[in-house]
Amino acid sequence: MGEEDARRAVAAAPAPALAAAAANPGAGLSGDRPRRAFGDLAGRRPVLAFLLRRVGAGLGTLLVVSLLLYVAVQVLPGDVAQIVLGRTATPERVAALRASLHLNQPLPARYLAWLTGMLTGHLGDSTAALAQGNTVPVWQAIHGPLGNSLVLAGITMVIFIPVCVVLGTLAALRAGRAADHVISLSALSVSALPEFLVGTLLIVVFFTELNLLSPIASISPGQTPFSDPAHLVLPVLTLLGISTAFGTRLLRASVAESLREDFVAMARLNGLSESRVIWRYALRNALGPSIQVIAQMIQYLVGGIIITESVFNYPGIGTALVQAVLVRDPQEVSVIAAILAAFYIGINILADLAVVLVVPRLRTRL
Amino acid sequence: MSGQRIRLPKLMRMPAGAVGVTLLVAVLALAFAGPLLAPDAITATVGPPGQTPAAGMPFGTDFLGRDVLSRLLNGGLSVVVFGTAATALAYLGGVTIGLVAGYSKSVIDPILMRTVDVLLSVPALLILLVLVSGLGPHIWVLVAGVALVQLPGVARVVRTATLEVSTRAYVEAAVTRGEKLPSLLGREVLPNIVPVVLADLGIRFGVSVVLIASMNYLGLGLAPPAADWGLMISENRDYISLNPWSVLGPAIMLALLTISVNLAADAYARSLGRSLAAGRRRRAAAAVAAMPEPAGTSTGAQT
């Protein structure tokens, strides 16, 4: 899974401006109209114009994604009320639930109501709870898990960035030698593994064999993930293992490419010290791709966290999503999926902007 | 460009390639022959639940007292078959879309590609979960979903390759002959982009296997009592302290499969990269040799 996401991002990495255009399905119909619409602005303020175009494209994509998501989750299953209540429900109860879910309204009206709710923060009530006669607002059910997931992802990123930069640079500098082979091959092997496999193997080592850490990272009500930091070790190690494996491979490639550039050869021919060549010339120019790598890893975490949390029963947004799918709760599934998709698309936009700001050279391509 | 086949001897000369191919063949052989070799039925209770390895049961029993070895031998087939089915479907859709988009030279190209790109704007696992939420947890929903998730990548590669090939003289000759579009794409363009298209077949198969196994692990794919490596790991997870082998067995098999596929695919891509580069060098050298001035030879050798 991580593999696929990382590979997608690689495809988009080299040319942020192109990726931006490609990410907007709406713009596809009208060719290069956004460029013309901002023609005047693009001449005077290219970065601002790029920002506006990129954000517009992102919002367009998000709109299309939200429509597809709504259709898949709320319409494809058929009669949601019947499904949630089960086959044994009386027709009266089904009719009552249908009414309270507004299933009698036409589809476009239902989608618009859902979308307006999402945009104004009215996330609706959990469908599965409604079926049992309770009213549980979705926000109440997911805001705790959302925070827990951010903690997990945040800790992973803080450790990931330095480890990855060191390993990737080391492998690129030692290209073709033993250290490179060891780092590259183990990175390739680990990145081939699904998260649940890495998590399970860690459980076997740290719980079954060493009896050091608990295989379950659940958090009691009223406590925060920091109440028992030991619980976070295995989930963080799982995410870290796979994201480091990916990040190292991607960073090795961008540093190695940078080392092959003419200006590195020129710097060496001019007699600059090797450390200066590496720090000031090679690494500096690998900065743009590195930002992309980090963005890709944050995006990877959005998907990776779903499985990892489930492996350790960590009460995050991923576990909540899987539970909602298992108990068939269309409202909760659509809300969580929309939040994750928006986050994923947002990271993409931020990364493109950051690269353009950090690497002035790319602005000529805007 | 014609007939860039997988050169097995060349692949085997790279250490990573040799290890990858050997392991892959072994795991695939076990997955296919396993059901014939299994001593017990996958649903037969042969001992107490969570029995550690003993005589006659080299891997012990699982959480329901079923023979882990027998389930292990049976559990690879579904992994390989559904992974292959999803990958094949992804290629079927992706190649068709990529060929049409790359060759169209009209508004069809951006429409097709932007539509396909929407699938790239959300995590793969999220798409699968949303589909299962809408259509129910069936293995064929997963296979179709994984194909859908992988399709954009294939379409992109095929489109780029088609754009390049469709400007070649033999394609223009076929257009002049008045060949119809299907035969033009199928007989002139497709055969010439095969090596590029197949370069990441292995990696895509690996991704399909990982995605399907992950959904099986979440309990959103195959239903018990099916024997499947992904499902076995999740079933026995809570009983891991009784008999670790009930989890370790399928975990190791799945790891061997995905790692060997990636090692082999990586080595293949590199050997292909080298031979394509060698081909470019040869072509460049030939072009230089055909030039009247001998002075160009040295530049040809450098490129």
Interface residues (C-beta under 8 A of the other chain):
Chain A: M1 E3 E4 D5 R7 R8 A11 A12 A22 A23 N24 P25 G26 A27 G28 L29 G31 T61 V64 V65 L68 L69 A72 V73 V75 L76 P77 L185 L188 S189 S191 A192 L193 P194 E195 F196 L197 T200 L201 I203 V204 F207 T208 E209 P215 Q299 V302 G303 I306 I307 S310 V311 L321 V322 A324 V325 L326 R328 P330 V333 A337 L340 A341 Y344 I345 N348
Chain B: A16 V107 P110 I111 M113 R114 T115 D117 V118 L120 S121 V122 P123 A124 L125 L126 L129 V130 L131 V132 S133 G134 L135 G136 V149 Q150 P152 G153 R156 I203 G206 V207 V210 L211 A213 S214 Y217 L218 G219 L220 G230 I233 S234 R237 I240 S241 P244 V247 L248 A251 L254 A255 T258 I259 V261 N262 L263 D266
